[in-house]
Amino acid sequence: ELVLEAARKAIPKLSFEQHKGQAGRIGVVGGSEEYTGAPYFAAISAMKAGADLAHVFCTKSASPVIKSYSPELIVHPLLDAPKALDLINEWLPRLHAVVIGPGLGRVDSILSTVKDIILALKQNETPVVIDADGLFLITKEPSIIHGYTRGILTPNIIEFRRLSKALVGTNLPCTSEDLSGSITETIALSQALGGVTIVRKGVDIIAAGNEVATMNEAGSPRRCGGQGDLLSGVMALFSFWTHNSAGAVPPTLLAGYAACLLTKRCAAQAYRKSGRSTTTTDLVAEINSVFSNTFEQ
């Protein structure tokens, strides 16, 4: 309740005095020939939760596809361009928070560009959320994010296991039935990364150094693809808001908690309506009502 209250306070009120961009300019780095849905879901979810602008930085072949999903998004076909970093660097200072990884793929040359993007975002002190193939990069080179306390990693069970093996040196079982054991493991990973926040999906444990929050929301039994992309998109937006709002709770912990709560409740509400047919598009449609009922009471 304390964390929820702090999250509510961080959310900027809608007003007629604000101009375009003040509520959030969010970036998503990802999108490849095979994977175009993931960056779309991350970007559109940030907008539906209240961001003013969402930019997607993807490969050339992914760009027309993502553009065709929605006119709301600004899509830059730059990830595999010659001098990609120089071109993308022109945009980075304008962004308030960035998601790295949805639909990124594992092509070495692109991962090398993404590494440089993360280093540039750190220089700018921009909040960063890293998911999916972005976590593959961090598992290989943890020093990229180590010690960056404005960073959040969002591993699922398998990604968490790989990160723990690489950083803590522990071989974890597939699932930890024991909540206190899971909390200890999550804190250990956050500390091994120098205080980077870990949002451990599935069990919804959020650890920022020594501080931890857990969530007991049922969500939905549907495990369709794309829900993690919705999560990462709204988490980046919340991270911008919470870093702009002074409070006792670490901003990344707040952002992780608020985004998990919103996503779980969207999933539950969508499932009540669509049941077995629920897909992530149904979750996105619930963002407004869930946001309003959860954060604007």
VOSERO-562253 format. One record per residue: residue number from 1; chain; x, y, z of N, C-alpha, C, CB in turn. Coordinates in steps of 0.1 Angstrom, whole numbers, plus 5000, padded with zeros to 4 digits. Glycine has a CB too. Example, Ala and Ser with C-alpha at 12.3 -4.5 7.8 and 13.67 -1.06 7.14 Angstrom:
# VOSERO-562253
n/chain/npx/npy/npz/capx/capy/capz/cpx/cpy/cpz/cbpx/cbpy/cbpz
1/A/5132/4943/5078/5123/4955/5078/5132/4967/5078/5113/4955/5090
2/A/5128/4978/5071/5137/4989/5071/5129/5000/5079/5141/4994/5057
This chain:
# VOSERO-562253
n/chain/npx/npy/npz/capx/capy/capz/cpx/cpy/cpz/cbpx/cbpy/cbpz
1/A/5008/4988/5000/5000/5000/5000/5009/5013/5000/4991/5000/5012
2/A/5019/5012/5008/5029/5024/5008/5035/5026/4994/5040/5021/5019
3/A/5039/5015/4988/5045/5016/4974/5034/5021/4964/5051/5003/4970
4/A/5022/5016/4965/5011/5020/4956/5008/5035/4958/4999/5012/4958
5/A/5008/5040/4970/5005/5054/4973/5016/5063/4967/5004/5056/4988
6/A/5029/5058/4969/5040/5066/4963/5040/5066/4948/5054/5060/4968
7/A/5035/5055/4942/5034/5055/4927/5023/5065/4923/5031/5041/4922
8/A/5012/5065/4930/5001/5074/4926/5006/5089/4926/4989/5073/4936
9/A/5014/5092/4937/5019/5106/4938/5028/5110/4926/5027/5107/4951
10/A/5035/5100/4921/5045/5103/4910/5039/5105/4897/5055/5091/4909
11/A/5027/5101/4895/5020/5102/4882/5016/5117/4879/5008/5093/4881
12/A/5020/5123/4868/5017/5137/4866/5002/5138/4862/5025/5143/4854
13/A/4995/5148/4868/4981/5150/4865/4980/5156/4851/4975/5160/4876
14/A/4969/5152/4844/4966/5157/4831/4961/5172/4833/4956/5148/4823
15/A/4966/5181/4825/4961/5194/4826/4962/5201/4813/4969/5202/4837
16/A/4955/5212/4811/4955/5220/4799/4967/5228/4797/4942/5228/4798
17/A/4975/5229/4808/4987/5238/4807/4999/5231/4801/4991/5242/4821
18/A/4998/5217/4801/5010/5210/4796/5011/5210/4781/5009/5195/4801
19/A/5024/5209/4776/5026/5208/4762/5031/5194/4758/5036/5219/4757
20/A/5030/5191/4745/5034/5178/4740/5048/5174/4744/5032/5178/4725
21/A/5049/5163/4750/5062/5158/4754/5064/5157/4769/5073/5166/4748
22/A/5057/5166/4776/5060/5167/4791/5056/5155/4798/5052/5179/4796
23/A/5046/5148/4794/5041/5135/4801/5050/5123/4797/5027/5132/4797
24/A/5059/5125/4788/5069/5114/4785/5072/5112/4770/5064/5102/4791
25/A/5084/5112/4767/5089/5108/4754/5097/5095/4756/5098/5119/4746
26/A/5091/5084/4751/5097/5071/4754/5103/5065/4742/5086/5061/4760
27/A/5114/5058/4743/5121/5051/4732/5120/5036/4734/5135/5056/4731
28/A/5119/5029/4723/5120/5014/4723/5131/5011/4713/5106/5008/4720
29/A/5141/5003/4717/5152/4999/4708/5150/4984/4706/5166/5002/4714
30/A/5145/4981/4694/5142/4967/4691/5133/4966/4679/5136/4959/4703
31/A/5132/4954/4673/5124/4952/4661/5133/4947/4650/5117/4965/4657
32/A/5131/4935/4645/5139/4929/4635/5129/4923/4624/5149/4919/4640
33/A/5135/4917/4614/5126/4911/4604/5116/4902/4609/5135/4904/4593
34/A/5120/4893/4618/5111/4883/4624/5102/4889/4634/5119/4871/4630
35/A/5107/4898/4642/5100/4902/4654/5096/4917/4653/5108/4900/4667
36/A/5083/4919/4649/5078/4933/4648/5068/4936/4658/5073/4936/4634
37/A/5061/4926/4664/5050/4928/4673/5056/4934/4687/5043/4915/4676
38/A/5067/4928/4691/5072/4932/4705/5074/4947/4706/5085/4924/4708
39/A/5082/4953/4697/5084/4967/4699/5072/4975/4698/5095/4972/4689
40/A/5063/4971/4689/5050/4978/4688/5042/4977/4701/5041/4971/4677
41/A/5041/4965/4708/5034/4964/4720/5040/4973/4731/5033/4950/4725
42/A/5054/4973/4732/5060/4981/4742/5057/4996/4740/5076/4979/4742
43/A/5058/5001/4728/5056/5015/4725/5042/5019/4726/5061/5018/4711
44/A/5033/5011/4721/5019/5015/4721/5014/5015/4736/5010/5006/4712
45/A/5019/5006/4744/5015/5005/4758/5019/5017/4766/5020/4992/4764
46/A/5031/5022/4763/5036/5034/4769/5027/5046/4766/5051/5037/4765
47/A/5023/5047/4753/5014/5057/4749/5000/5056/4756/5012/5058/4734
48/A/4995/5044/4756/4981/5042/4762/4981/5044/4777/4976/5028/4759
49/A/4993/5043/4783/4994/5046/4798/4996/5061/4800/5005/5038/4804
50/A/4999/5069/4790/4999/5083/4791/5012/5090/4786/4999/5086/4806
51/A/5021/5083/4779/5032/5090/4773/5027/5098/4761/5043/5079/4768
52/A/5034/5109/4758/5030/5118/4747/5035/5113/4734/5034/5132/4750
53/A/5047/5107/4734/5054/5103/4722/5061/5090/4724/5064/5114/4717
54/A/5061/5081/4714/5069/5069/4715/5077/5067/4702/5059/5057/4718
55/A/5090/5065/4704/5099/5063/4692/5104/5049/4692/5111/5073/4693
56/A/5103/5042/4681/5109/5029/4679/5121/5029/4670/5098/5019/4674
57/A/5132/5024/4675/5145/5023/4667/5146/5008/4663/5157/5028/4675
58/A/5144/5005/4650/5144/4991/4646/5153/4990/4633/5130/4986/4643
59/A/5153/4978/4628/5160/4976/4615/5152/4981/4604/5164/4960/4613
60/A/5158/4982/4592/5152/4988/4580/5140/4979/4576/5161/4989/4569
61/A/5141/4966/4576/5131/4957/4572/5119/4957/4581/5136/4943/4570
62/A/5121/4960/4594/5110/4960/4604/5102/4972/4603/5116/4958/4618
63/A/5108/4983/4599/5102/4996/4600/5088/4998/4593/5111/5007/4594
64/A/5087/4994/4580/5074/4996/4574/5063/4988/4580/5074/4993/4559
65/A/5067/4976/4585/5057/4967/4592/5052/4974/4605/5063/4954/4595
66/A/5061/4979/4613/5057/4985/4626/5049/4998/4623/5069/4988/4635
67/A/5053/5005/4613/5046/5018/4610/5031/5014/4606/5053/5025/4598
68/A/5030/5003/4599/5017/4999/4594/5007/4995/4605/5018/4988/4584
69/A/5013/4991/4617/5004/4987/4628/4997/4999/4634/5012/4980/4639
70/A/5004/5011/4634/4998/5022/4641/5004/5035/4636/5000/5021/4656
71/A/4996/5045/4633/5001/5058/4630/5006/5066/4642/4991/5067/4623
72/A/5004/5060/4654/5008/5068/4667/5023/5068/4669/5001/5061/4679
73/A/5030/5058/4664/5044/5056/4667/5053/5063/4657/5048/5042/4668
74/A/5065/5068/4662/5075/5074/4653/5085/5063/4652/5081/5087/4659
75/A/5087/5058/4640/5096/5046/4637/5108/5050/4629/5087/5035/4630
76/A/5120/5047/4635/5133/5050/4629/5140/5038/4624/5142/5058/4639
77/A/5141/5036/4611/5147/5024/4606/5163/5024/4606/5143/5021/4591
78/A/5169/5025/4618/5183/5029/4619/5192/5018/4625/5184/5041/4627
79/A/5186/5008/4631/5195/4999/4639/5205/4992/4631/5186/4988/4645
80/A/5202/4989/4618/5212/4982/4609/5218/4992/4598/5206/4970/4603
81/A/5216/5005/4600/5221/5014/4590/5236/5016/4592/5213/5028/4592
82/A/5243/5021/4582/5257/5024/4584/5257/5036/4593/5264/5028/4570
83/A/5267/5037/4602/5268/5047/4612/5255/5048/4621/5271/5061/4605
84/A/5250/5037/4624/5237/5036/4632/5238/5044/4644/5234/5022/4635
85/A/5249/5043/4652/5250/5050/4665/5250/5065/4663/5263/5046/4672
86/A/5257/5070/4653/5257/5085/4651/5242/5090/4649/5266/5089/4640
87/A/5235/5082/4640/5221/5086/4637/5212/5085/4649/5216/5078/4625
88/A/5213/5074/4656/5204/5073/4668/5208/5082/4679/5205/5058/4673
89/A/5221/5085/4681/5226/5094/4691/5219/5108/4690/5241/5096/4690
90/A/5215/5112/4678/5208/5125/4677/5195/5125/4684/5206/5128/4662
91/A/5189/5114/4686/5176/5113/4692/5176/5111/4707/5168/5102/4686
92/A/5187/5104/4712/5187/5099/4726/5185/5110/4736/5200/5092/4728
93/A/5191/5122/4734/5190/5132/4745/5175/5137/4747/5199/5144/4742
94/A/5167/5134/4737/5153/5139/4738/5144/5129/4745/5147/5141/4724
95/A/5149/5117/4747/5141/5107/4753/5141/5107/4768/5144/5093/4748
96/A/5130/5105/4775/5129/5105/4789/5132/5091/4796/5115/5110/4794
97/A/5129/5081/4788/5132/5067/4793/5132/5058/4781/5122/5062/4804
98/A/5140/5047/4781/5141/5038/4770/5140/5024/4773/5155/5041/4763
99/A/5133/5016/4765/5132/5001/4766/5142/4995/4756/5117/4996/4764
100/A/5150/4986/4761/5160/4980/4752/5156/4965/4751/5175/4981/4757
101/A/5154/4960/4739/5153/4945/4737/5141/4939/4730/5154/4940/4750
102/A/5129/4945/4730/5118/4938/4724/5120/4936/4709/5105/4946/4726
103/A/5120/4923/4705/5122/4919/4691/5135/4923/4686/5111/4926/4684
104/A/5145/4924/4694/5158/4928/4690/5166/4918/4681/5167/4932/4702
105/A/5164/4905/4685/5172/4895/4678/5186/4895/4683/5173/4898/4662
106/A/5195/4886/4678/5208/4884/4684/5219/4885/4673/5209/4870/4690
107/A/5217/4893/4664/5228/4896/4654/5239/4904/4660/5222/4904/4641
108/A/5251/4899/4659/5263/4905/4667/5264/4920/4664/5275/4898/4663
109/A/5263/4924/4651/5266/4938/4648/5255/4947/4654/5266/4940/4632
110/A/5243/4942/4655/5232/4951/4661/5234/4951/4676/5218/4945/4657
111/A/5238/4940/4682/5240/4940/4696/5251/4949/4700/5243/4925/4701
112/A/5261/4950/4691/5272/4959/4694/5268/4974/4694/5284/4957/4683
113/A/5259/4977/4684/5253/4990/4684/5245/4993/4697/5244/4992/4671
114/A/5237/4983/4701/5228/4984/4712/5237/4986/4725/5219/4972/4714
115/A/5248/4980/4726/5257/4982/4737/5261/4997/4738/5270/4973/4736
116/A/5265/5002/4726/5269/5016/4726/5257/5026/4729/5274/5020/4712
117/A/5245/5022/4725/5233/5030/4729/5231/5030/4744/5220/5024/4722
118/A/5232/5018/4750/5231/5018/4765/5241/5026/4772/5232/5003/4770
119/A/5254/5026/4767/5264/5034/4773/5261/5049/4771/5278/5031/4767
120/A/5256/5053/4760/5252/5067/4757/5240/5071/4767/5248/5069/4743
121/A/5231/5062/4769/5219/5065/4778/5224/5067/4792/5209/5054/4777
122/A/5234/5059/4796/5240/5060/4809/5246/5074/4811/5250/5049/4812
123/A/5254/5078/4801/5260/5091/4801/5249/5102/4803/5267/5094/4788
124/A/5238/5100/4797/5227/5110/4797/5218/5109/4810/5218/5109/4785
125/A/5221/5098/4818/5214/5095/4830/5199/5092/4827/5215/5106/4840
126/A/5196/5086/4816/5183/5082/4812/5179/5069/4818/5182/5082/4796
127/A/5167/5068/4824/5162/5055/4829/5161/5045/4818/5149/5057/4836
128/A/5165/5033/4820/5165/5022/4810/5158/5010/4816/5180/5019/4806
129/A/5150/5003/4807/5144/4990/4810/5150/4980/4800/5128/4991/4810
130/A/5156/4970/4805/5162/4960/4795/5154/4946/4797/5177/4958/4798
131/A/5150/4941/4785/5142/4929/4785/5146/4920/4773/5127/4933/4783
132/A/5141/4908/4772/5143/4899/4761/5157/4898/4756/5134/4905/4749
133/A/5160/4900/4743/5174/4899/4738/5183/4909/4744/5174/4899/4723
134/A/5178/4920/4749/5187/4929/4757/5193/4922/4769/5179/4941/4761
135/A/5186/4913/4775/5191/4905/4786/5201/4895/4782/5180/4898/4794
136/A/5200/4890/4769/5210/4881/4764/5224/4889/4763/5206/4876/4749
137/A/5223/4901/4759/5235/4910/4758/5241/4912/4772/5232/4923/4751
138/A/5232/4915/4782/5237/4918/4795/5243/4905/4802/5226/4923/4804
139/A/5237/4894/4799/5243/4881/4804/5257/4879/4799/5233/4869/4801
140/A/5259/4882/4786/5273/4881/4781/5282/4891/4786/5272/4882/4765
141/A/5277/4904/4788/5286/4915/4792/5279/4923/4803/5289/4924/4780
142/A/5279/4918/4815/5272/4925/4826/5278/4939/4829/5273/4917/4839
143/A/5290/4941/4825/5296/4954/4829/5289/4966/4822/5311/4954/4825
144/A/5282/4963/4811/5275/4973/4803/5265/4981/4813/5267/4967/4792
145/A/5259/4973/4822/5248/4979/4830/5252/4980/4845/5235/4972/4829
146/A/5263/4973/4849/5267/4972/4863/5268/4985/4870/5280/4965/4864
147/A/5261/4987/4881/5262/4999/4889/5253/5010/4885/5276/5004/4890
148/A/5245/5008/4874/5237/5019/4869/5223/5018/4876/5235/5018/4853
149/A/5221/5026/4886/5209/5024/4894/5196/5030/4888/5211/5031/4907
150/A/5198/5036/4876/5185/5040/4868/5181/5029/4859/5188/5053/4861
151/A/5188/5017/4860/5185/5006/4851/5176/4996/4857/5198/4999/4846
152/A/5167/4990/4850/5159/4979/4854/5160/4967/4844/5143/4984/4856
153/A/5162/4955/4849/5162/4943/4841/5149/4936/4844/5174/4934/4844
154/A/5142/4930/4834/5130/4923/4836/5130/4908/4831/5118/4930/4829
155/A/5138/4900/4838/5139/4886/4834/5127/4877/4837/5152/4880/4840
156/A/5124/4868/4828/5115/4857/4831/5123/4846/4838/5108/4852/4818
157/A/5116/4835/4841/5123/4825/4849/5136/4820/4843/5113/4813/4851
158/A/5136/4817/4830/5148/4812/4823/5159/4823/4822/5144/4807/4809
159/A/5155/4835/4819/5165/4846/4818/5171/4849/4832/5158/4859/4812
160/A/5163/4848/4842/5168/4850/4856/5178/4839/4859/5156/4849/4866
161/A/5175/4827/4855/5185/4816/4858/5198/4818/4851/5179/4802/4853
162/A/5197/4823/4839/5210/4825/4831/5218/4837/4837/5207/4829/4817
163/A/5211/4847/4841/5218/4859/4847/5224/4855/4861/5208/4871/4850
164/A/5216/4847/4869/5222/4843/4882/5234/4834/4880/5211/4835/4890
165/A/5234/4826/4870/5245/4817/4868/5257/4825/4864/5242/4806/4857
166/A/5255/4835/4855/5266/4843/4851/5272/4853/4862/5262/4852/4839
167/A/5263/4858/4870/5267/4868/4880/5269/4864/4894/5257/4879/4879
168/A/5260/4855/4898/5261/4850/4912/5268/4837/4913/5247/4849/4919
169/A/5268/4830/4901/5275/4817/4901/5267/4806/4906/5288/4818/4909
170/A/5253/4808/4907/5245/4798/4913/5237/4791/4902/5235/4803/4924
171/A/5235/4778/4902/5227/4771/4893/5213/4769/4899/5233/4757/4889
172/A/5204/4777/4895/5191/4777/4902/5182/4766/4895/5184/4791/4901
173/A/5173/4760/4903/5163/4752/4897/5153/4760/4888/5155/4744/4908
174/A/5145/4753/4880/5136/4760/4871/5127/4770/4878/5128/4751/4863
175/A/5121/4765/4889/5112/4773/4897/5115/4772/4912/5097/4769/4894
176/A/5114/4783/4919/5116/4782/4933/5102/4783/4939/5125/4794/4938
177/A/5098/4773/4946/5085/4773/4952/5084/4782/4964/5080/4758/4956
178/A/5096/4784/4970/5097/4791/4983/5099/4806/4980/5109/4785/4991
179/A/5089/4814/4985/5090/4829/4982/5102/4835/4988/5077/4835/4987
180/A/5105/4832/5001/5116/4838/5007/5129/4835/5000/5117/4834/5022
181/A/5130/4822/4995/5142/4818/4988/5143/4826/4975/5141/4803/4984
182/A/5131/4828/4968/5131/4836/4956/5135/4851/4958/5117/4836/4949
183/A/5131/4856/4969/5134/4870/4973/5149/4871/4975/5126/4875/4986
184/A/5155/4862/4982/5169/4862/4985/5177/4861/4972/5173/4850/4994
185/A/5173/4852/4963/5180/4851/4950/5179/4864/4942/5173/4839/4942
186/A/5167/4871/4942/5166/4883/4934/5174/4894/4940/5151/4887/4934
187/A/5174/4895/4953/5183/4905/4960/5198/4903/4956/5181/4906/4975
188/A/5202/4890/4957/5216/4886/4954/5219/4890/4939/5218/4871/4955
189/A/5210/4889/4930/5213/4893/4916/5214/4908/4915/5202/4887/4907
190/A/5205/4915/4921/5205/4930/4921/5219/4935/4927/5193/4936/4929
191/A/5223/4929/4938/5235/4933/4944/5247/4930/4936/5237/4927/4958
192/A/5247/4918/4929/5258/4914/4920/5260/4923/4909/5256/4899/4915
193/A/5249/4930/4905/5249/4939/4894/5251/4954/4899/5236/4939/4886
194/A/5255/4955/4911/5258/4968/4917/5246/4977/4919/5267/4975/4907
195/A/5235/4970/4923/5223/4978/4926/5213/4980/4915/5227/4991/4932
196/A/5215/4974/4903/5205/4975/4892/5193/4968/4897/5211/4969/4879
197/A/5181/4974/4894/5168/4968/4898/5165/4956/4890/5157/4979/4898
198/A/5160/4946/4897/5156/4933/4890/5141/4932/4892/5164/4921/4895
199/A/5134/4931/4881/5119/4927/4882/5118/4913/4877/5110/4937/4874
200/A/5116/4904/4887/5116/4890/4884/5102/4886/4880/5121/4881/4895
201/A/5099/4883/4867/5086/4881/4862/5081/4867/4867/5085/4882/4847
202/A/5068/4866/4866/5062/4853/4871/5059/4854/4886/5071/4842/4868
203/A/5069/4856/4894/5067/4857/4908/5065/4871/4912/5079/4850/4916
204/A/5068/4881/4903/5067/4895/4906/5074/4899/4919/5053/4899/4907
205/A/5087/4897/4919/5096/4902/4930/5104/4913/4924/5105/4891/4936
206/A/5104/4925/4930/5112/4937/4925/5122/4940/4936/5102/4949/4922
207/A/5135/4939/4932/5146/4941/4941/5155/4952/4936/5154/4928/4944
208/A/5157/4962/4944/5167/4973/4941/5177/4974/4952/5159/4987/4940
209/A/5188/4967/4950/5198/4966/4961/5192/4958/4972/5203/4980/4965
210/A/5192/4964/4984/5186/4957/4996/5171/4958/4997/5192/4963/5008
211/A/5165/4967/4989/5151/4970/4991/5143/4961/4981/5148/4985/4988
212/A/5132/4956/4986/5124/4947/4978/5109/4949/4980/5128/4932/4983
213/A/5102/4946/4969/5087/4947/4970/5082/4934/4963/5081/4960/4963
214/A/5071/4929/4968/5065/4917/4961/5050/4920/4958/5066/4904/4970
215/A/5044/4913/4949/5031/4915/4946/5023/4902/4946/5030/4922/4932
216/A/5010/4903/4950/5002/4891/4951/4990/4893/4942/4999/4887/4965
217/A/4992/4894/4929/4980/4896/4920/4979/4884/4911/4982/4910/4911
218/A/4967/4879/4909/4966/4867/4902/4969/4868/4887/4952/4861/4903
219/A/4966/4879/4881/4968/4881/4866/4959/4871/4859/4982/4878/4863
220/A/4964/4865/4849/4956/4856/4840/4964/4843/4837/4953/4864/4826
221/A/4956/4832/4835/4963/4820/4832/4967/4819/4817/4954/4808/4834
222/A/4964/4829/4809/4968/4829/4795/4982/4834/4794/4959/4839/4787
223/A/4991/4826/4787/5005/4830/4787/5009/4834/4772/5014/4818/4791
224/A/5000/4842/4766/5003/4845/4752/5014/4855/4751/4990/4852/4746
225/A/5021/4855/4740/5033/4864/4738/5028/4878/4738/5040/4861/4725
226/A/5038/4887/4742/5035/4901/4741/5033/4908/4754/5024/4904/4732
227/A/5029/4900/4765/5025/4906/4778/5038/4913/4784/5019/4896/4787
228/A/5049/4907/4782/5062/4912/4788/5065/4925/4781/5073/4902/4787
229/A/5061/4927/4768/5064/4939/4761/5055/4951/4766/5062/4937/4746
230/A/5043/4947/4769/5034/4957/4775/5040/4962/4788/5020/4952/4777
231/A/5045/4952/4796/5051/4955/4809/5063/4964/4808/5055/4942/4816
232/A/5072/4961/4798/5084/4969/4797/5081/4983/4792/5094/4963/4787
233/A/5071/4985/4783/5067/4998/4779/5062/5007/4790/5057/4997/4767
234/A/5052/5002/4797/5047/5010/4808/5057/5012/4819/5034/5003/4814
235/A/5066/5003/4821/5076/5004/4831/5086/5016/4828/5084/4991/4833
236/A/5089/5017/4815/5098/5028/4811/5091/5041/4814/5102/5027/4796
237/A/5078/5042/4811/5071/5055/4814/5070/5058/4829/5057/5054/4808
238/A/5067/5047/4837/5066/5049/4851/5080/5054/4856/5062/5036/4858
239/A/5091/5048/4850/5104/5051/4855/5107/5066/4853/5114/5042/4848
240/A/5103/5071/4841/5105/5086/4839/5097/5094/4850/5100/5090/4825
241/A/5085/5090/4852/5077/5097/4862/5083/5096/4876/5062/5092/4862
242/A/5087/5084/4880/5091/5082/4894/5105/5089/4896/5092/5068/4898
243/A/5113/5090/4886/5126/5097/4887/5124/5112/4888/5136/5094/4876
244/A/5113/5117/4884/5109/5131/4885/5102/5135/4898/5101/5135/4873
245/A/5100/5125/4906/5092/5127/4918/5100/5123/4931/5079/5120/4918
246/A/5103/5132/4939/5112/5128/4951/5103/5120/4961/5117/5141/4958
247/A/5109/5110/4966/5102/5102/4976/5112/5092/4983/5091/5094/4970
248/A/5107/5085/4993/5116/5076/5001/5118/5063/4993/5109/5073/5014
249/A/5109/5059/4985/5111/5046/4978/5119/5048/4966/5097/5040/4974
250/A/5129/5039/4963/5137/5040/4951/5128/5041/4938/5147/5029/4949
251/A/5131/5051/4929/5122/5053/4917/5121/5040/4909/5128/5064/4909
252/A/5132/5032/4907/5131/5020/4899/5122/5010/4906/5145/5015/4896
253/A/5123/5009/4919/5114/4999/4926/5099/5003/4924/5118/4999/4941
254/A/5097/5016/4925/5083/5021/4923/5078/5018/4909/5082/5036/4926
255/A/5087/5021/4899/5083/5019/4885/5080/5004/4883/5094/5024/4876
256/A/5089/4996/4888/5087/4981/4886/5074/4976/4892/5099/4974/4892
257/A/5071/4981/4904/5059/4977/4911/5047/4981/4904/5059/4982/4926
258/A/5047/4994/4900/5035/5000/4894/5032/4993/4880/5036/5015/4892
259/A/5043/4991/4873/5041/4984/4859/5036/4970/4861/5054/4985/4851
260/A/5041/4963/4870/5037/4949/4873/5022/4949/4877/5045/4942/4884
261/A/5018/4958/4885/5004/4958/4890/4995/4962/4878/5003/4969/4901
262/A/4999/4972/4870/4990/4975/4859/4989/4964/4849/4996/4988/4852
263/A/5000/4957/4846/5000/4946/4836/4992/4934/4841/5014/4942/4833
264/A/4994/4931/4854/4986/4919/4860/4971/4922/4859/4991/4916/4874
265/A/4967/4934/4863/4953/4938/4863/4947/4939/4849/4951/4951/4871
266/A/4955/4943/4840/4950/4943/4826/4948/4929/4821/4961/4951/4817
267/A/4957/4920/4825/4956/4906/4821/4944/4900/4827/4969/4898/4825
268/A/4941/4903/4840/4930/4897/4846/4917/4902/4840/4930/4900/4862
269/A/4916/4915/4838/4904/4921/4832/4902/4916/4818/4905/4937/4832
270/A/4912/4915/4810/4911/4910/4796/4906/4896/4796/4924/4912/4788
271/A/4912/4888/4805/4908/4874/4806/4894/4872/4810/4917/4866/4816
272/A/4889/4880/4818/4874/4879/4822/4865/4881/4810/4871/4890/4833
273/A/4870/4889/4801/4862/4892/4789/4864/4882/4778/4865/4906/4784
274/A/4877/4878/4776/4880/4870/4763/4884/4856/4766/4891/4877/4756
275/A/4887/4853/4779/4890/4839/4782/4902/4833/4774/4878/4830/4780
276/A/4899/4821/4769/4910/4814/4762/4915/4822/4750/4904/4801/4757
277/A/4907/4831/4744/4911/4839/4732/4919/4851/4736/4898/4843/4725
278/A/4921/4854/4748/4929/4866/4752/4942/4867/4746/4930/4867/4767
279/A/4945/4878/4739/4958/4881/4734/4963/4895/4739/4959/4881/4718
280/A/4975/4899/4737/4980/4911/4742/4973/4923/4737/4995/4912/4739
281/A/4968/4923/4725/4959/4934/4720/4948/4937/4730/4954/4931/4706
282/A/4942/4926/4735/4931/4927/4745/4936/4934/4758/4925/4914/4748
283/A/4948/4931/4762/4954/4937/4774/4955/4952/4772/4967/4931/4778
284/A/4961/4956/4760/4963/4970/4757/4950/4978/4758/4969/4972/4743
285/A/4939/4972/4754/4926/4978/4754/4921/4981/4768/4916/4970/4746
286/A/4927/4974/4778/4922/4976/4792/4931/4986/4799/4923/4962/4799
287/A/4941/4991/4793/4951/5000/4801/4944/5012/4807/4962/5004/4792
288/A/4935/5018/4799/4929/5030/4804/4920/5028/4817/4920/5037/4793
289/A/4912/5018/4816/4903/5016/4828/4910/5011/4840/4892/5006/4824
290/A/4920/5002/4837/4928/4997/4849/4936/5008/4855/4937/4985/4844
291/A/4943/5016/4846/4951/5027/4851/4942/5036/4860/4957/5035/4840
292/A/4931/5040/4855/4922/5049/4862/4918/5043/4875/4910/5052/4853
293/A/4914/5030/4875/4909/5024/4888/4920/5022/4898/4902/5011/4885
294/A/4932/5020/4893/4943/5016/4902/4951/5028/4907/4953/5007/4895
295/A/4953/5038/4898/4962/5049/4902/4955/5063/4904/4973/5050/4891
296/A/4943/5064/4899/4936/5077/4900/4924/5077/4909/4932/5081/4886
297/A/4924/5069/4919/4913/5068/4928/4914/5079/4939/4912/5055/4935
